[in-house]
Amino acid sequence: METRLDRYGDVREAKINQLRELIDQSKKIVFLGGAGMSTESGIPDFRSGDGLYNQESGLQYRAVDVISHSFFMEHPEEFYDFYKRKLLYPDAKPNKGHKALVRLERQGKLMAIITQNIDRLHQDAGSKNTIELHGSVFRNHCMDCGKKFKMEYIINHEGVPHCDRCGGIVRPDITLYEENLEHDKVDAAIKALKKCDLLIIGGTSLTVYPAATFSQFIKHDKMVIINKSSTYLDLTAMLSIHDSLGDILDAAIPKRKKRSDAGKKRKKTTSKKSTAKKTSTASKKPAATKKSTATPKAEEK
């Protein structure tokens, strides 16, 4: 269910101001994001009305069944037909939400981004500490010899892509349904959550596990939910905003870090001293001796 009350001017602005204050008070922020983070870059989510699961798959199978481990193993031709049409967006660009998180990281406040997305847009925007729970479509490997391949290799192959070294099937480094997440990524996410002093959850309906349970690892009540539809944590969160994730993050995270009043005074004082020094140096400098241009008299004989 989508809540529209938050979009009224006064309510919206009050919530953005509250988010600004929470960010300003925090030093170790973690962002947990889902498919809604990338919809504003033209990549559809999964469960909304226009999402992948509600679109025609172009096959006789449901989309949710196609992206499972068992389907991939049994029907690789159909899997790659769907995969190339519905899950690859090589021309997608980071949106203002991604860019806002980069600003927050550069300000030294954002510890980590935990993403369920496989599109690499956080890294393309400039984020450094990103934990990709479900992998990335930009990484692929041969299931037999392990050789690595870029996404272009998948796109440029008809049907099922095979390794150019051993002939094995090349598969994307993404976590399909029925597969477990990589332990090191889950461990890194939990470690970051335990250290954070503010958790911002955005663009996710919180129905995919284990990410849906990650909030249990924070040791405080500072949690913000930003999502167009409601989630089961809305009433638990300190702040819940039903609105565009990109718009809210862009509005709440300053474009540049404000210099403190003390910093401004120091700069002003330094500037005055520098000016005074230049003036003093100029006054002490001796006047240049005027060169004579007169032709010297010849010696009398």
ChimeraX attribute file (.defattr): number of C-alpha atoms within 10 A of each C-alpha:
attribute: neighborCount
match mode: 1-to-1
recipient: residues
	/A:1	7
	/A:2	10
	/A:3	13
	/A:4	12
	/A:5	12
	/A:6	17
	/A:7	14
	/A:8	9
	/A:9	9
	/A:10	10
	/A:11	13
	/A:12	17
	/A:13	16
	/A:14	12
	/A:15	17
	/A:16	21
	/A:17	14
	/A:18	15
	/A:19	23
	/A:20	16
	/A:21	12
	/A:22	20
	/A:23	21
	/A:24	12
	/A:25	12
	/A:26	15
	/A:27	16
	/A:28	19
	/A:29	25
	/A:30	25
	/A:31	21
	/A:32	25
	/A:33	24
	/A:34	22
	/A:35	22
	/A:36	24
	/A:37	28
	/A:38	27
	/A:39	17
	/A:40	19
	/A:41	19
	/A:42	13
	/A:43	20
	/A:44	19
	/A:45	21
	/A:46	16
	/A:47	15
	/A:48	14
	/A:49	10
	/A:50	11
	/A:51	14
	/A:52	19
	/A:53	17
	/A:54	15
	/A:55	15
	/A:56	11
	/A:57	17
	/A:58	13
	/A:59	12
	/A:60	9
	/A:61	12
	/A:62	15
	/A:63	21
	/A:64	13
	/A:65	15
	/A:66	23
	/A:67	19
	/A:68	16
	/A:69	16
	/A:70	15
	/A:71	16
	/A:72	17
	/A:73	10
	/A:74	10
	/A:75	13
	/A:76	19
	/A:77	15
	/A:78	18
	/A:79	22
	/A:80	22
	/A:81	16
	/A:82	18
	/A:83	19
	/A:84	13
	/A:85	12
	/A:86	16
	/A:87	16
	/A:88	18
	/A:89	14
	/A:90	13
	/A:91	7
	/A:92	16
	/A:93	19
	/A:94	20
	/A:95	20
	/A:96	20
	/A:97	24
	/A:98	24
	/A:99	22
	/A:100	23
	/A:101	24
	/A:102	21
	/A:103	20
	/A:104	21
	/A:105	21
	/A:106	15
	/A:107	14
	/A:108	11
	/A:109	20
	/A:110	24
	/A:111	21
	/A:112	23
	/A:113	24
	/A:114	25
	/A:115	26
	/A:116	22
	/A:117	23
	/A:118	23
	/A:119	24
	/A:120	21
	/A:121	19
	/A:122	27
	/A:123	14
	/A:124	14
	/A:125	18
	/A:126	16
	/A:127	22
	/A:128	15
	/A:129	15
	/A:130	16
	/A:131	21
	/A:132	22
	/A:133	23
	/A:134	19
	/A:135	23
	/A:136	18
	/A:137	22
	/A:138	19
	/A:139	16
	/A:140	22
	/A:141	19
	/A:142	21
	/A:143	17
	/A:144	13
	/A:145	14
	/A:146	13
	/A:147	15
	/A:148	15
	/A:149	19
	/A:150	13
	/A:151	15
	/A:152	12
	/A:153	14
	/A:154	23
	/A:155	16
	/A:156	9
	/A:157	10
	/A:158	11
	/A:159	15
	/A:160	16
	/A:161	20
	/A:162	19
	/A:163	20
	/A:164	12
	/A:165	10
	/A:166	13
	/A:167	13
	/A:168	17
	/A:169	16
	/A:170	23
	/A:171	22
	/A:172	21
	/A:173	17
	/A:174	19
	/A:175	19
	/A:176	19
	/A:177	15
	/A:178	10
	/A:179	12
	/A:180	10
	/A:181	18
	/A:182	13
	/A:183	10
	/A:184	11
	/A:185	16
	/A:186	17
	/A:187	11
	/A:188	14
	/A:189	24
	/A:190	18
	/A:191	13
	/A:192	20
	/A:193	26
	/A:194	16
	/A:195	15
	/A:196	23
	/A:197	21
	/A:198	25
	/A:199	24
	/A:200	21
	/A:201	25
	/A:202	27
	/A:203	25
	/A:204	26
	/A:205	23
	/A:206	20
	/A:207	12
	/A:208	11
	/A:209	9
	/A:210	12
	/A:211	20
	/A:212	16
	/A:213	12
	/A:214	16
	/A:215	20
	/A:216	11
	/A:217	15
	/A:218	19
	/A:219	13
	/A:220	13
	/A:221	13
	/A:222	18
	/A:223	21
	/A:224	22
	/A:225	26
	/A:226	26
	/A:227	27
	/A:228	22
	/A:229	17
	/A:230	19
	/A:231	19
	/A:232	11
	/A:233	18
	/A:234	18
	/A:235	11
	/A:236	14
	/A:237	17
	/A:238	15
	/A:239	18
	/A:240	22
	/A:241	26
	/A:242	23
	/A:243	20
	/A:244	19
	/A:245	26
	/A:246	24
	/A:247	15
	/A:248	22
	/A:249	22
	/A:250	19
	/A:251	18
	/A:252	20
	/A:253	22
	/A:254	14
	/A:255	12
	/A:256	10
	/A:257	11
	/A:258	9
	/A:259	8
	/A:260	9
	/A:261	9
	/A:262	9
	/A:263	11
	/A:264	12
	/A:265	11
	/A:266	12
	/A:267	12
	/A:268	12
	/A:269	12
	/A:270	12
	/A:271	12
	/A:272	12
	/A:273	12
	/A:274	12
	/A:275	12
	/A:276	12
	/A:277	12
	/A:278	11
	/A:279	11
	/A:280	11
	/A:281	10
	/A:282	10
	/A:283	10
	/A:284	8
	/A:285	8
	/A:286	7
	/A:287	7
	/A:288	6
	/A:289	6
	/A:290	6
	/A:291	6
	/A:292	7
	/A:293	6
	/A:294	6
	/A:295	6
	/A:296	7
	/A:297	6
	/A:298	6
	/A:299	5
	/A:300	4
	/A:301	3
